[in-house]
Amino acid sequence: MPSYSLAELMSHATARAGRRADIEKSDVSFYVNISYFEVAEQLPDELREQIAVSSTTSGENRVTLPTDFDAPINISILSNSVGGYSDHTLIQVSPSYVDSEGFYPVGTPQHYVLYSDFLELHPSPDSAYSLQIRYTSMITDLTAETDVPSIHTSARKAILYLTESEVYTDVGDDARAASRRALAFSYLATLKNKHARRMQASDRWGVRPAYPEVRAVSRRSFDVV
């Protein structure tokens, strides 16, 4: 199965669009990356799911987010309890809510607010807790020719189709550009249907199917899980 590296996507897209050696390599790379971002936004993808863990400080309510943080999935407090650890999920609230309530007196955090590149815990922690963040990571540009998209291999074919569309647009062939774009989204629709059926099956038993899990290490205050 092809890996769909940046080099492969560039080569095959230009070849399929009529062996367009007249288009600058930097332009084709740009088309691959904008196509990659568009596909990634269209399709839920478990390869972008990450876990990071940090420790809170008593009285300090701000925790710096991982540098690749895009969107939260679940944020939990892990606290010492008799016989081991217990946890509870924090509820996301608005800045206006915590500003009106205040962060003190200190206690076990129940809520969080996302703001800038950090989150705020409410109320401010009264002790050192382990904070677990499940999140979706940001997509980053493919720069080296060996780089591969951080989405499932099956979805990478849509990147190829969209890149072809961009190449056709570049040379003024709008009809073929529209055709390849339609093909890309038709293909993505089949993947979405497969994903929905798989999630429906998991809900029947109350568990998620096993997906490849990527463990993250923050370059700031987070540790390997």
Helices and strands as residue ranges (DSSP letters): H 6-16, H 25-42, G 46-48, E 49-55, E 62-64, E 69-81, E 84-89, E 91-92, H 95-101, E 111-115, E 118-122, E 130-137, H 153-170, H 174-205
